[in-house]
Amino acid sequence: MTVNPCLYVKIPKSAPTNSRMLPSDSDIQTALDSVDLPFGLFFPFLYYTGCRPQEALALTYADIDFDKKLI
């Protein structure tokens, strides 16, 4: 592709203007410190990989390359 098609999309004036608040560093640290094994690793996995919950839940064992340490 030589042109980004998103450049031609016009945002409607009635589009929601909700802004999202990011959690503070202390909130993140509290969540990471309260990990309860084994399901408790889900939040750190999401945080450190940047996966969305749906993406993480769709992963299978075959998606993990242990030799290259990649998902």
N, C-alpha and C positions, 0 to 999 in steps of 0.2 A: 504494500500500500504506500502510496506517495502522499496521500492526504488523510488527515484525521477527520472521519465523518462527524465526530462530535462537535467540531467547530461550527457546523451548520445548524445545530440544534438550538432552538430558542427556548429559554426557560419561561414558562407561563408566569404572568404577574401574580396569579393566585397560588403559586407554589408555596408550600409551608416553609416558614423561616425558623423552624425549631432548631435550636443549637444544642449540641450534646456536650455534657460536662464530662471531662475525663476524670477518672479517679485520682486522688492524690497519691503521692509516693507512699505515704504512711498507710493508706487504704490498701494499696497493692501489697505492701509488705505484710500487713495484718492477714490478708487472704493467703499469701504464700506460707506464712508461719502456721496457719491453722490447718494445714494439709492433714487429712485423715486417710491413711492407706487403706485399700488400694484405689478406691474411686476418687480419693482426694487428689490424685495426680492429674485429674482432668483440667483443673484450672491452671496449674503451672504449665501443662502442655500447651494449652491455648495461649497463654501469655508469652511463653518463650518461642513458640513457632509462628504465632500470628494467624493461626487457623481460626476460622469461624467454627462455632460448635457443630453445625451441620457437616462441615468438611471433616472435622475430626471424627465424628461418629461414623462417617462413611468409609473411613480408612480400614483396610484389611491388613493382615499380617504380610501379605505379598507386596504391599506398598512400601514396606520398610526394607532398606538395603543396609544391613548391619556392617558389611565390609566397608562401604563408603560413608557410613554414618549419615544417611540421607533418608528422608521420607518422600 
